[in-house]
Structures are given as C-alpha cells and as structure tokens.
Amino acid sequence: MKAPHQFRRFVVFSNLFISFCAALLTAETIFLFGFSCNYHSYDILVFFGTLFVYTLHYFLKKELTVPDERQTWRKSNKWLFKYILAFSLAGTIVASAMLLEITSSIRFTAKIFFLFVLLLIGLLSVFYSHPTKLLRDQSLRKFGRFKLLYLSLIWTVTTGLVPLLLLHGENGLKINFLHVSIFLFHRLIFIGSIAFLFNIYDYHEDKESNTNTFAVSWGQKRSLVVGKWFFLFLNLAASVVFIISFGATTVFFLIAVFIPVVVVYWLYGKFDPAEPESSFVLRYDGLMIIKALLLIFATVISKN
C-alpha cells in the first residue's frame, strides 16, 4: 500500500479530519461575528470534543456483516484507536477547563444557559451511538428519518449557536435575533446538503441495520436527483438572504458564499457509491473547510 493512501486513511479514520472541519466552521463563526481571541479556546474544545464523540461512535459501533474500509482499518489499528480515544477525552477536559475560566467573567444566567447547552450537545452526541432506556434501548441513529435533521442541527448548534451564546454573554453584548437566525439557517442548510450525501453513501449499511433513512426509502438514484435540486434551491435561497442580512455585497463575500453552493451541486452530480470511504470523506466533508476558509478570508479582507 502506498504511503499517501495510508496517510489518507489515517487522517480520515482517526477522525482528525472531521474534527478539523468542525473546528474550522467554528472559527468561521468567530471571525464573522468578531469575537475576542480568548474564545478560540472554544474552537479547541470543538476539535477535541468532535474527535472524542466520533471516535467513541466508531468504537461502540456494531461491526458490519461485510466489513468496509473503515472497519478494516479500525481492526488493524485497535491500539491506536484506544490512544486516540484517551487523547481526545483528555483534550476535551483540558479545553473545557480553559473555557470555564474564560467564561467566569460573563453574566451568571448566560453562563448557566451556555453550560446547559454544551452538556446537552455532549449527551445527544453520545446517545447518537449508544442505546438508552429512554429510547427503548435504541440509539438516536436508529431513527432514520430523523437522522439527517439531527446531525445537521447538532453541527449547526455546536459550530454556530454555542459560540454566539458566548458572544451574547460577554459583558452583556447584544446580538440581533433575526441576523443570527439567518446565519444559523444558512449553516443548517449547508450542513444538511452534505449530510444527505452521506445518507446516500451509507445506503447499504443503513439498509442492513434496518435504519430507514430517506435514502433507504427512496433508493440512491432518486435520492441523488431529489437532493441535488432540493438543496440547490435551499442553498441559493439561504445564501441570498444571508448576503442581504450581512450586507456582504463585496466581490470576496459573493465568491465566498456562492462557490460552496456551486460545488455542492457539482458534487451531487459526481457522486460515486463505489468510491472508497477515505477519499469520499476528504472530498465531501472537505467542502466544509473550503467554505470556512473562503468566508474567513472574505471577512478579514473586508475589515482591512
């Protein structure tokens, strides 16, 4: 096996890549709304928290009848997987302590609400993989039709809403509710358009585990057609409203907002169910990195 392929599998299947995607989307929120540098500690928490949750998910995940690329890699690197789990947990604890020290200066009620939301996100993320008595010994991912919205909401709340709660609590600063709602809707639709592609890619796995997602109900071909046009319309609509709301009419902002929409549409047309998972994740989740970097760049340029 060639070294580049080995490295690609390590970066993807160790969950370092998806954790970086989450951290960069959070950084996009921080830059866009002009946070103080202190709150980049929350960005660190998002990285380690995502790494821990995703590693735990695959650690607890039931093995498939027909092993896939990720499962084969995990079996060959059990020792590494355990180290990553311990490393990510330690990082999450340290980052949480750093953030708690910083948030000590914000208003008490805002801090309590922030901590509650953070705890809720953690519990929901764990229950996504781990069965609970509240759901009749089932995990949240087993509710297939809810899976798409659930994942999109978790990512939107983690990378978008929670940082904004920090801003709201800092010295009583006010944020515009409509402004924030439009931003979160824009983030939700973008994440949803990517998550739906992963639902289609996971068609056979979900069907085997009796997880009735939209893709399982409709089939891969129909889901691709519906998803391509449905999310094109929603992404365009959300982008236009986002630009109007933020007054982001500069060339850099227009490019930053609309390029990801075009690329998402293009990726639906390039979908290949037989593509190896490691390259599929890099290609499709990598769009989050492109989107975040474009908007961060446009924000920095507009302020200079």
N, C-alpha and C positions, 0 to 999 in steps of 0.2 A: 504493500500500500504506500502510495506516495506521501511525502511529508505534508504538502499543502492540504490534501484530503484529510489526513489525520488531525491537523491543526483545526480545520473547519469543523470536524465532528466534535473535537474537544470544546471549542468555543461555544458551539450551539448546544450540545448535550450536557455540558456542565452548567447550563443556564446563565452563564456570564453574559452572553449576547442579549438575551431578553431583558436581563436586569439593567444593562446599559441603555437599552431602548427606553425603559421606564424612567430611568434617571434623567435621560436627555429630554424626554417630554416634560418632566417636572421642571427642568432648567428652563425650558421654553416658557412655561407659565411664570417663573420667577423673573425672567428678563422682560417679558411682555408687560407685566404689571409693576415693574420697577421695585423689586424687593431690595432690602439691605443685604449685603453679602453674608450676614450672620445666618440667614435662613437657608443657605446652601447645605447646612447640616441636615435639613430635612431631605434634601436631594440624596445625601449619603444614606440616610435611613431608607429611602425608597429603593436604592440599589441593593442594600443588604437584605431588606425585607422581602423584596421580589425574589432574590436569589434563594432565600430560605424557603419561601412558600412554594416556589416551583420545584425546588429540589425535594422538598417534603412530599409534594404531589406525586412525583415520579417514583419516590422511594416507597410510597404506600400503594401505588397503582397496581392493579391486578395484571398479571402477565397475560399477553395475548396468546391465543392458540397457535397462530402463525407469527413468530417473532418479527418485529420490524427493525429498522436500522438503529433507532434509539434504544430499544430494548436489548439488542445485541451488544451495543456499546456499553450499556449500563451493567450488563452481566460480566463483561470483560474488565470493568473498572469499578468493582464494588468498593474496594478500599478507598479510591479517590472520591467516590460519591459520598461516603461517610465523612471524609475530611471536609468536603465542601459544605455538607450539612452542618457540621460543627463550626466551621469557619463563618458561615453566613449567620448562624444563630448568635455567635459571639459579636460579630459586627453589628447585628441588629440591636443587641443590648447596649453596646457602647454608643452607637449613634442615637439611640433613644435617650440615654443619659445626657448626652451633649445637647440634644434638642430640649429636654426638660429644663436644663439650666438656662437656656436662652429664653424659653417661654415664661420663665419666672417673672419677667417684667410686664407681661401682658395682663389685661384685666382678668379677674378671677373667673367670671362667668364664661368669658371667651375661652379661657384655658380649659375649663371643665368640659365644655362642649367639644373643643378640639380633641382632647384626650378620649372622650367617649366615641367620637367618630373614628379615631385612629384604632381604638380597641375593637370596634365593630368591624372595621375593614379586615383586621387580623383574624378575627373569628370566622367571618364569612369566607375568607380565603382558605382557611384550614378546612372548614366544613365543605368546601367545594370538592375535596378529595376524600375526606374522612366521614364515614357514615355517622349519623347522630340519631338518638332516640326520638328527637323532636320530628324527624322526617321518616319515622318508621324504619330505622336502621338503613337509611339510604343517604348517599352523598348528594350535594346540590347538583352536581353534573349529570345525575341520572334524570333530572327534569329537562329533557332535551329541548323542548320549545322555549324554555326559559333561559337556556344556556347562553345564547347569543346576547340577549339583553343583559343578563347577569354579568358576563365578562366585560362587556362594554361599559357598564355602569361602574364596576369595580375599578377599572383602569381610569375612567373619567374622574371619579371621586378621588382616587389616590394621587393622580398626577395633576389634577386641575382644581377640584374643590378644596381639598385639605390645605394646600398652600395658600389659597385665598382666605381661608379661615384664619390662618396665621396673620395675614396682612390686615384683616379686619380687627384682629385683637391687639395689634401693635399700636399702643398709645391711643386706642380708640379711633383709629383711622377708618373712614367710611369708604365703602365701595358701592358702586351703582349696581343695583339688583338686576336690572334689565341688561346692562353691559355684561355682567358676569354670566347671566343665563344664556345669552347668545354665544359667549365664548365656550361654555360648557356643552351646549348643543352642538356646536361646530366640532368640538373634540369627540363627543359621543358618536356622531355620525361617521367621523373618520375612523375611529377605532372599530366601530361596528362593521364597516365595509371590509376591513382586514380580517376581523374575527369570522365573518361569514365565509370567507375564502378558506379559512382553516376548518370550518364545519364541513365544507365540501370535501376538503382533502382527507378529513377523518371519517369519511362516509363508511368505509368498510369496517373500521374499528368500532364506530358507534352502532352500526347495524349488528355487529357480533355481540356487543354488550347490551343490546336492546335499549339503546338511548335514542329516543325518537326525535331527532333534530329536524329542522326544516329540510336539510339536505337529504336525510334518510327518507322523509315522506315524499319529497318531490323527485329525488334522483339527482345525480350530479349534473347532467346536461341541462335540465330545466332550471336547476338552482343557479347555474352559471349565467344563463340568459336573464333570469329574473333579477339576480344580484347585480349584474353589470349595469342594467338600465335603472333599476330602483335606486342604487347607491350613487349612480352618476347624477340623477336628478336631485337627490337629497344633499350630496356633497356640493353641487353647484349652488343650490338654494342657500345652504348654510354658509357657504363662502361669501356669497354676495351680501347677505345680511351681516356677516362678520366684518367685512370691509367697510360697509356703511356705518356700522356701530362704532368701529375704532377709528373711522376717518382715515383709513390706511389706503390712500389712493396713489401713493408713490409707486414708481415702476418696480422697486425692490419688493414692496409689500404685495403687489399684484402677482409678481412672479412667485413669491414665497407661498401665497395662498392657493394659486391655481395650478401650479406644477404638480403637487401631490394628487389633485383631483384627476388630472390627465393621466398620471402614472397608474393610479388605482384602476381606472377604466382600461388602460392598456394591459395591466396585469391580469385582469379577468379574461381578456382575450388570449393571453399567453399561458393560461392555466394548463398544467400537465399533471394529472393524478399519479403518474408513474415517476415523477421527479423525486429523487432521494430527499428525505426529510431535512437533512442538514443543509442542502442548498436551497430547499423550499423556504425554510425559516429565514435564512440570510436574505433571500430575495424579497419576501413579503413583509416580514417584521422589520427588515431593513428600511422600509419606506417610512417608518416612524422616525428613524434617525435623519433621513433626508428632510422630512417635514420640519422637524425641530431645528435643525441647523439652518435651514432656509429662513425660518421665522426669527430665530435668534440674530442671524446676520442682518436681516431687514430692520429689526428693532434697534440694533447697535448703530447701524448706518444712519437711521432716521434721527437718532439723538445726537449725532456728531455734526 
